[in-house]
Each structure stands twice: as C-alpha cells, then as structure tokens.
Amino acid sequence: MRAALLAALLVSSVASATPPRAAVELALAGIERAPTAERVKRLGAGVDLVLIEIADDPATTATRRARAIRALAWAPSSSARAYLHDLIARRSAATGGMEVIELGAALVSLAPYGPTELPLVLRFVAHASADVRQGAAITLGTLGGAEALAALRARSAVERDPGVREALARAIDQLAR
C-alpha cells in the first residue's frame, strides 16, 4: 500500500505545480530554527507533496524528515492526510528512536482535519512512548470536545513524564476555557 500511495502522490506531484524541493528543504533546515506555519504556507500549492517526498526519503536526515512530517499540519490536503494515516499505522507499535518522534509529529499534524481524527488520536494517549503521548495530548487539546477532555484528565491523573504532564495541563486548560 505504501508504494502505491507514494507512486500516486508522485504522479500527482508531477502533474501539478509544486515548489522546488530545495525551497522546501530550506524551510526545514537548521537545528535551532524550526519551520513555521507562515514559512511553509508561503511555499504555495503543492508543498504538501514535497513535504511527503522529504518525509519518506531515507536519504534525508531524521531531523528533517520529522520536521517535514510536522510541517504537514500547515499544508493540509487529502494526500497529506492519507500519508499521515499510513505513517501512523506503520509506526504505531514503535517504542523508541526516531520512529516515536515521527509518530508524535504525525499525530500533531492531524489536528487540521478536525474531530473526525479523535478516535485515532485517542488510541495514543497511553502509548508506551512519552513523545507519542505528548503528541496525542497536543492534538486532543486542538481537536477539543468532551471525549478529548475526559481522556486528557484521565491521563493526567497517572502521567509521570514531566513533558507530557505539561502538554496535558496546557491541553486541559485550553479545553476548559
């Protein structure tokens, strides 16, 4: 399925105008300077397809791949959503390394798709990796709703990781307003 998804995305990339890969990579470059929504959106139509290409390129550094996954939140499209769902399915059992960073980033990047993503994101609130739980908490805070708030509060009662606890507190505060 992954090969078919990538092939379909590349064919649609060739058929449509996309920004040059070098321009997208520049937006993802650096250690201290993370990409921003404004910078990604300025790249224009087709940036989602280039971000997917970068995220799935094994020759690209792990940091840049994770940033490309996270930047997909700022270039929502049906192609980006399909890629994120596929990536989450492939990484769902990950417990360490860059796979959990990519999984957490993919969860956060689902936020623009709204409440329909809630059932999927809820599955990761109690994931073995703190990075994944943090990504789920951030997304639930954005998606909102009573079910999200209940899940965040329940996890907050048992969470031990300080970074996740902070993300849970921010999300709960955001939803309780």
N, C-alpha and C positions, 0 to 999 in steps of 0.2 A: 504494500500500500504506500509506503514511504517513497519508493522510487516513482510510482505513478503520480503521487502528489507533487513531487519535485519536478517531474517532467511536465506536468500540466502548468505548473507555475512558471517554469522557464519558457514554455511556448507562449504563454500569455504575456510574459515579460518582453519577449522579442516583438510580439505583435503590438505592444503599446509603448508609448514613450516613457522611459524611466530615467531617473537621474544617473549620471555616471557613477559606477561603483566607487571610484576614488573620492568623489564628493561625499558619499555616504560614509565611507571609512574615515574620512577626516572628521566627520561629526561624532564618530565613535572613539576617536583616538585619545590617547593620553591616560595617565593614571589619576592625577588629581582632578582633571576636568572631565566630568561625566557629561554625556549628551543631555540636551534639554528638549522639552516638547517643542519649544519655539524653533530651535535649530533643525529638528527633524522635520517639522511641518514645512519649513521654508524650502526643503529639498523638492517638494512638489509631488505631483502624481507619480505613482509607480514606486515610490520609496519603499512601500511595504514589500514589494517583490525583491528589491535589492537587499533589504534587511533580512529577509528569509534566506536568500542566497548566502549572505555573510554568516548568518547564524548556523547554517547547515554545512559550512565549508570546513572540513577537518584541517586544512592548511592555515586557517585563521586562528589567531591566538584565542585561548579560552576566555580571557577577559573581554576581548572584542566580540566574541560570539555571545556571551552573556549580555553584554550591552545592547547588541542587536536584538536579542530576544526581548529585553526590557523596553527598547525603543518601539517595538511593535504596538505598544499601547497608544502611541502618538500617531500611528498610521493605520487605524483600524480598517479592515476590509474582510471580505469573505475568505480571501486567500490567507490572510494573517490569522484569522480565527481557526481555519482548518489546520494550519501549521501548528498553532499553539495547542490545539486539541491532540494532534498527533504526537507532539513533543511530550506533552503531559502523560499520555498513555505510555510512551516509551520510557519515561523517566520515573514513573510513579513509585516504583519499588526501590529507587536509589536511596542510599543511606549516607553517602559521603562523597567527597570530591566535587568536581565541577558539575557533576550531574545534579546534585541538590541545588546548586546555585542556579543552574539553568531551569530547573523545575520551579523554584521560588520565583524567578523572574517571569516565567511563563504564566504562573498564577496571577501575578500582579498585572500582567499585560492583558488579562481577560476582563478587567474592570470596565472598559468602554462598551462591552457587549451587554451590560446590564444584568438584571435579576435572573435571566434565563441561565446564567452561569453559576448561580448559587448552589445547586445540588453538586456540581463538580467540585467547586471550591471547598464546600463543607467537608468533603472526604479527606481533606488535607490538614484540618485543624489540629489533629492529634498525630500527625506524621512523626516518624522517628527522628527526623532532622529538624533542628531549630530553624535553619534557614528556610525550610519549606513552611513550617508553622508560621513564621513571621510573614512570609509572602501571602499566606492564606488570610492572616489577620488583617493585613493592609487591604486586601481585596474585599473582604467582608465589610470592612469599615466604609468602603466606597459603594459597594452594592446596596448595603442597608437592608432594612426590613426586620421584623420581629424575630424571624428564624435566625438571621445572622447575629443579631444582638444576643439572643439566648445562647448561641454556640460560643460567642466571644466571652460571655460572662462565665459559662461553664468551664471553658479552657483556662480562663484567668484564675479560677479557684485552685487549679492544680499545676499551673505552669511554673517551672523552676528557672528557665533560662531568662536572664535579665533583659536581653534584647527583645525577646518575644513578649515578655511581660510589658515592656514599654510599648510595643506595637499594639498589643491587646488593649492597654489603657487608652492609647490615642484613638483606636477604633471605637471602643465603647463610648468614650467621651464624644466623639463625632456623631455617633448614632443616638446618644441620649439627649442631644440638644433639641 
